[in-house]
Amino acid sequence: MDADSLLRSAAALLLLVLGGVWSFPLGQEGERTPACGYESCHVTQPDMLNVHLVPHTHDDVGWLKTVDQYYYGDRNDIQHAGVQYILDSVVDQLLKNPDRRFIYVETAFFYRWWKQQSSGMQQTVKRLVDEGRLEFVNGGWCMSDEATTHYSAVIDQMTMGLRFLNDTFGPCGRPRVAWHIDPFGHAREHASMFAQMGYDGFFLGRLDYQDRKRRRTAREQELLWRASESLTPPMADLFTGILPNGYNPPDGFCWDQSCDDPPIRDDPELEDYNVDDVVRRFLAIAHKQAQVYKTNHIIMTMGSDFQYENANLWYKNLDKLIRYVNAQQARGGRVNALYSTPSCYLQELHRANLSWALKTDDFFPYADAAHDYWTGYFTSRPALKRYERISNGRLQTCNQLEVLGGPISRNGPFGKGDSETMKKAVAVAQHHDAVSGTEKQHVADDYARRLASGWQRCQVLVSNSLAALSGSTAERIYCDNLNISVCPLTESSKKFSVNVYNPLVRAVIWPVRLPVNGTSYEVSDAEGRSVDCQVVPVSAETQAVRRSRGSAPNELVFQVRAPPLGFNTYSVSLLRDGPPPAPAQRRAPTAIQNQFLRATFDPATGLLSGLSNLETKRTIKLTQNFFWYNASDGNNTRSNQPSGAYIFRPNSSTPFLISPAAKTEVIQTPVLQEVRQRFAPWVSQVVRLHADSRALELEWTVGPLPIRDNLGKEVITRLDTSIKTAEYFYTDSNGREMLQRKKDFRPTWKLRQSEPIAGNYHPINSRAFIKDDEDQLTVVTDRSQGGASIHNGSLEIMLHRRLLYDDVRGVAEPLNETSSVFPEGLVVRGRLLLSLQRPDGAADAHRPLAQQEVLQPTLSFTDGEPHPNTRLQFSALQAALPPAVHLLTLTRWDEDSVLLRLEHQFQRRESKRNSGPVTVNLQKLFSTLEVLGVSELNLSANQWKDEMTRLDWTPQMEEKPLLKRPGDPSALEVTLMPMEIRTFLLRVR
């Protein structure tokens, strides 16, 4: 049997795992084949205006209430909403009329509801799905935010939701349409991912009010989005439709129990009979809407937030509406109303065989009025944004070690561990009112609690796996408060070891800082070699934010090296008669440098003054400081719009300088050099350079933001350089491709700028840069933030927000974060990494740097010396992968198969060394797993790649096609093109 036949045989064995990616008979012989998806659509009238009525509910996976409160219908004093009752009621009403349709989106809720149903009800629902009466759209665990989510977490949450639908309903459970009706702006990378997941189209509800006005006039509310500059069309092309009324029904046609519109009163003997008026108003709305779309098909969304709890109200009136509108056809009416779904509507647009406007940029920033830019949420709740990012990295480590450790990882010496709790917690956190920071405070607390609970379960799994791989069952401790220098074990132990697990497929050098009470230590690596280390005093700012959670006066600093997809172990011992800690000298700094970088300071102010790359011999002027914008309180002469969780609305275009100078302390050792800067009691920073680092670290600490002056504050750091930017700067899209930005400009329409600051802010997910022909300064962030380039050569990033007014977008709560530890206001700490390179080599530095910031090493600690038979080093790879290759996913799929995603992490033409094709041999990839079979899947792992088909669309202006991608050398040797992600199901032993 040849290799391809072997692989197909392996794929066939996995049929039940994938739950019906291909067609096969359902049920007993004689039962009819399901007619779902495009085959279940109602007949339309080619010579009429067809109005597709789409019953739907939009169920936030947390917002004003927690996920649990929304599902059960708890806390209706906050908002009347109960998802379980919505699904109960909808199913009941669908069964009463086979013409009725309903779409559902949020798999996190549907999964819960499904598990609570009887087998009889489950069979009933399967029949509704098989007949296309209940259709899933989007299908992810949640409807993710698009500005503040990292692509890896989005792919994971989509995969989890779609797998459940696939396993449960087979082919009829697979959504054909992506549906993002509520996110506050739309990322190009999301469209690219949806295209690679096999979606035929994408519908959105929100876009900038100026963009919408132009598109209505030009009849370009339906378009073809070319969502990648690197992937060969149509690989990342996605048909995109802009819904006519957000996601709400037309005015006067809302028949939910939460609405006030009158029902259809169709008894002619009644005095308030209104059928003629209802039909007249509906036809007027339909004809008006048709004037701004291209075909004789239009869509109306009949539903809204948490509607259909009493679905009878909706369906009884929709039945009447369709009947009475269509009755007009006998008298010459040319409108046909029908129950429909987004996929049925999309099918009719495809049948029209038209060409569509081509879009290559994104839909950020979003404004719904002249002074109402939704750019504040790019930074809102910065602590939660960081915790989500850390949790996503921990989840990847958990997934990897579950594979590498085998079954013992789930049930081993430390008990039962699992990754599912963490997967669900991280998936829910991607919701557009979760990581976005636009939820109520108690809901934000609930998201954080879920992430913490997930990590506790993962810790058991990680400990079990490391025990299996190392041969040591010694108790492992995880110190989750190292960012404030708290770790009880390192503070109390005289001898301990540090296990450093690296989730990347290349070796990393990583700085470790551990709180200690001693003044001198010895550190040795796995081979017994001495490692340079240094004890330094804990900064006053760190001591202040601990709040009695730790008391160690010193930190032990050293650099560790960890092998690709593996671990290294370091031993630490207290010395009795070692040298004293390096002192923190209160003096004006002049410079810190290592063999790669030199950062200079103005001794008069203590501020940065320049940055030099000693390898390229390039130097730029660089100053950096902290400022705050005075948040509008709504009492502004131009508009009454205040800043809030969503909206950024500064009172002035000129921010307030926090301090023209910083009080400084300097630490200079062979291991690291630091300049500790204090700007105010609530703003400090450490400028740090490690011995082997090519990036300058800026560790900022901001808060509690003072509000005794009754002024809301939005704090930024601003980098001013000598780089000649010509008003351009660049930001990433969800952590992947870079997009060019220009001040006061939109590629799609002529902008009328009414907010010179907020209207120029864009989401920064993992990095941003400014450049000219000679120099590029890239800033890598540790979480999603908002940023802008307001002045030439300048880049500003918003770090923290504290606001005193609600911005009237529904959350009904000011963004004024406090906690039991910080009742006077939240303190947030983070870091920026600065990389100075020539533009043609900058990506070679910032691509791996950003991945390393997302997938940081996991540290675990054991007390005492390692057992003599302990394995101190391990790598799961036969060799490190090429720099262009990133291991995006390694996770258990079932007992004998794993899901693997490999990614080419460079864009086309951004690197001379790394932007070409790269080939990986899957059989020679792992040192501990034997690959028995390989089958390729689509990005979301719910279709075989060679069976995935999508609708073809024609752009109005076809750009020059890219070169065709080369084929793979063999079934086990796969080639990655720039920005390509390939997904494989490996059968392993």
Residue, then its C-alpha position, 0 to 999 in steps of 0.5 A: m500500500d502506498a503512502d497516500s493510501l495509508l494516510r487515507s486509511a488512517a483518515a477513515l479510522l478518524l471518521l467518528v472523531l471528526g463527526g461527519v466531515w464528509s457525506f454518509p447516510l444518516g439513520q436507518e435505510g429508507e430515511r430521507t437524506p438531510a436537506c440542510g444548508y443551501e438545500s433547505c432554503h425557501v424558493t424565492q421569486p426572481d422577478m420580485l424584491n425578496v425580503h429575507l427575514v432572519p429570526h435570531t438572538h444575540d446572546d453575549v457570553g457575559w456583559l452586564k451579567t456573568v455567563d452563568q447569570y445569562y444562561y439561567g436567567d439570574r439577576n434579572d434586576i440587571q437585565h432580563a435575559g435567560v438563554q436556556y428559556i430562549l432555546d426552549s421556546v425557539v425549539d417549541q415554536l419551530l416545531k409548530n411550522p416547518d416554514r419557520r427558521f432560526i439561527y444560533v451563534e454562541t456554542a458556549f450557551f448551546y453546549r450547556w443547553w444541549k447537555q441538559q436535554s433528554s435524548g428525545m429532545q436531542q433527537t428532535v433538535k437534530r431533526l430541526v438541524d437536518e432540515g435546515r430549520l435550526e441553523f448554526v452560524n459562526g459557531g465558535w464558542c463565542m463571538s470574539d472581539e476583533a481588536t483585542t484578541h490574539y489570533s491563536a486564541v481566536i482559532d482555538q475558541m472557533t475550533m472548540g465550538l465547531r468541533f462540538l457542532n461537528d461531533t453532534f450534528g455532522p455536516c448539517g451542524r457546520p456553519r457556512v457563514a461567519w456572523h460578527i454583528d456586534p464587535f466594535g470594528h473588524a480586523r482583517e486577520h479575522a476575515s483571513m481566518f474565517a476564509q481559511m476556516g471554509y466560510d462562504g461569507f461574513f456578515l457584520g453589523r457595525l462600521d464607521y458612520q462615514d464609511r456606511k454613508r459612502r457605501r450606501t450611496a455607492r451601493e457597496q454594502e456588500l463587498l469582497w474582502r481580500a484579507s491578506e497581502s501574502l496568501t494567494p487569492p482566493m485563499a483569504d478572500l471573504f465575501t462580506g455583507i454589512l447588515p442594514n440595521g446593525y442586528n436589530p429589526p426595522d423600526g416598528f417591527c420588534w415583537d419580542q416581550s422586551c419591545d413596545d411595538p404593536p402586534i399585528r391585529d388582523d381581525p377586521e371587526l376590531e377597531d384597531y385593525n392594523v394590517d394595512d398599516v403594517v404592510r404599508r410601512f413594511l413595504a416602504i422600509a423594504h423598498k428604501q433598503a433595496q435602493v442601497y443594495k445591489t440585488n433584488h434580495i435584501i436581509m432583515t434581522m428579526g431579533s436582538d439582544f437575548q430575544y425570543e425568550n417567548a418565541n411565540l410572540w415573534y413567530k406569530n407576528l412574523d407568520k402574519l407579516i409574511r402572509y399579508v405582505n405576500a398576499q399583495q402579490a395577487r394585486g400586483g405587489r412585487v415584494n416577496a417576504l420569506y423566512s430565511t437564514p444568512s446562508c440562504y441570503l448569501q446563496e442568492l447573492h452568489r446566484a446573482n453572478l455580479s462583481w463586488a467592490l474589493k477591500t484590502d484594509d480593515f474596519f478600524p477605528y469605528a465611530d458611530a458619530a462625529h465625536d464618538y470613537w470606539t477606541g478606548y476599549f483597545t486599552s480598557r481593563p489592562a490588567l484583565k487584558r494581560y491576564e487573558r494573554i498570560s492564560n492563553g500562553r499557559l493553555q498552549t503549554c498545558n496542551q503541549l505537555e498533555v501530548l508529550g506526557g501522555p495519559i499520565s499527564r491527566n491522571g498521575p502522581f499529583g492527581k487528576g488534571d485537565s486542560e478542558t477547564m482552561k480551554k473553556a475559560v480562555a475561549v469565553a474570554q475572547h468574547h467581544d465584551a470580555v477581553s475588550g474590557t467593556e463588561k461590568q466589574h463583577v463580570a470582569d471578576d468572573y472572567a478572571r476567576r474562570l481563568a484562575s480556576g482553569w490554570q489550577r487544573c492545568q497545573v496538575l496536568v503540567s506537574n504530572s507531565l513534567a514528572a513523567l518526562s523528568g522521572s521526578t515526583a517531587e512537588r512542584i510549586y508555581c509562583d504566579n506573582l513573580n511580576i511583583s516579586v512574590c514567591p514563598l518557596t524562593e523566599s524561604s528555601k536555601k536550596f531549590s531548583v527551577n524547571v523552565y519549560n519552553p513552548l516555542v520550537r526554537a531555543v530561547i534565552w529568558p531572564v529570571r527574577l526571583p524574590v530572595n531573602g539572601t544576599s548571595y547565591e550560586v546558580s548552576d545549569a543542568e550540566g553543572r556549569s555555573v551560571d552568572c547571577q546577581v542579587v539586586p534590591v527590590s525596588a520601592e515601587t514593587q515593595a509598595v504594590r505587594r501589599s503584604r503578599g511578600s517581604a523579600p528585600n532582594e531579587l536573584v537575577f540570571q538568564v536561562r536557556a531552554p531547548p525547543l519544546g522542552f525544558n531545562t533545570y537550574s539549581v539555586s543555592l544560598l551562599r554563606d559568605g558571598p558578595p553583597p547585593a548590587p547597590a541601587q545608586r541614586r545618581a543621574p544615569t548617562a547610559i546602559q549598554n550590552q554588546f547589542l544595544r546602547a541606551t543613553f539618558d539625559p542626566a538633567t532629567g533622567l529620561l531616555s535620550g537615544l538608542s543605538n544598535l551596536e551591530t548595525k551602527r545606527t543611532i536614533k534620538l529617542t525620548q520617552n515620557f508619560f502623559w494623561y488625557n483629561a477624559s471628557d465628562g460629557n459637558n463639552t460644547r462640541s458634544n455631550q459624549p464622555s469617555g467610557a469603557y468603549i469610547f475614548r474622548p479626550n477634552s483636549s488634543t494636548p495631553f498633560l505631562i506627568s513630570p518633566a523629569a524622573k527621580t532615578e536609581v541606577i543598577q549596573t552589573p554584568v548580568l543586567q543594567e537598570v535605570r529605575q525612574r519615578f515620575a510621580p507616586w502613581v507612575s514609575q518605570v524600569v528601563r532594563l537591559h539584560a546581558d544577551s538581549r537585543a531589545l530594550e525593556l521598559e517595565w512600567t507601573v501605573g496607578p492608582l490613577p488619582i481622581r480627587d480632582n474629579l478628572g478621569k484620566e487616560v494615561i499614555t507613554r509616548l516615544d518621540t524619535s528622530i525617525k522621519t515617518a511622514e505621518y505613517f505608522y504600522t500596527d499588527s492585526n490580531g498578532r499577525e500581518m502588519l497594516q499601514r496606518k496614516k494620520d487623518f486618513r482612511p484608505t476606503w473613504k475621504l475622512r472628515q476628522s472630528e476627533p484628532i486624537a481618538g480618531n487616530y487610535h488603532p488597536i495594537n495587539s502585539r506590536a507597532f512600529i515607525k520607520d523611515d528608509e534607514d531605521q525602524l523602531t518596533v515596540v512589542t507589547d505584552r497585551s492588547q493596547g491602543g496607540a497612535s502616531i499623532h506627530n511625525g516620528s512619534l508613537e504613543i501607547m495608552l496604558h491605563r484608564r480610569l473614568l468617572y462617567d459611563d459612555v452611554r453604550g449599554v454597560a451603565e457603569p463607569l470604568n473605575e476599577t478598584s479591588s480589595v487589594f487596591p481599594e484606592g484604584l487599580v495598579v497595573r504593571g506591564r512592559l514594552l520591548l523596543s527593537l531598533q533595526r534597519p527596515d529590511g531586517a526588522a521582522d527577523a527581530h520582532r516576529p520571534l520577539a512577539q511570539q516569545e512574549v505571547l508564549q513565555p516559558t513556564l517556571s516551576f520550582t521544587d525545594g531542595e536538590p533534584h533526585p540523582n536520577t532526575r532528567l534535567q533536560f528535555s526536548a520533544l523535537q529532533a531539532a529546532l525548526p527554521p526561524a520562519v516556522h512557528l508551532l501554533t498548536l499541539t494538542r490532544w485530539d483523541e487517544d491516538s491522535v493529536l492536532l498540529r498547526l504549523e505556521h509561517q510567521f513572516q509576511r511576503r517580502e518583509s524579510k530577505r532571510n525568512s520570507g520564502p517557502v520553508t519545508v518541514n518533515l512531519q515524520k522527523l519533527f518529534s523525538t518522543l512521538e512516532v507519526l503513523g499517519v497524517s491528514e490535513l484539515n482546514l484551519s478550524a479542523n472541522q473539514w478535510k482540507d481537500e474536501m473543503t469547497r467555498l463559493d467563488w466571488t468576482p472582484q470588480m478590480e482584480e489585482k495582479p495574482l500572486l505566484k501559485r504556491p508550490g506543492d509538497p515534496s511528499a505526504l510527510e514533507v509539508t511546505l509553508m508559504p509566507m503567512e500560511i497556517r496548515t493544520f494536520l491530524l497526526r496519528v501518533r504512538 
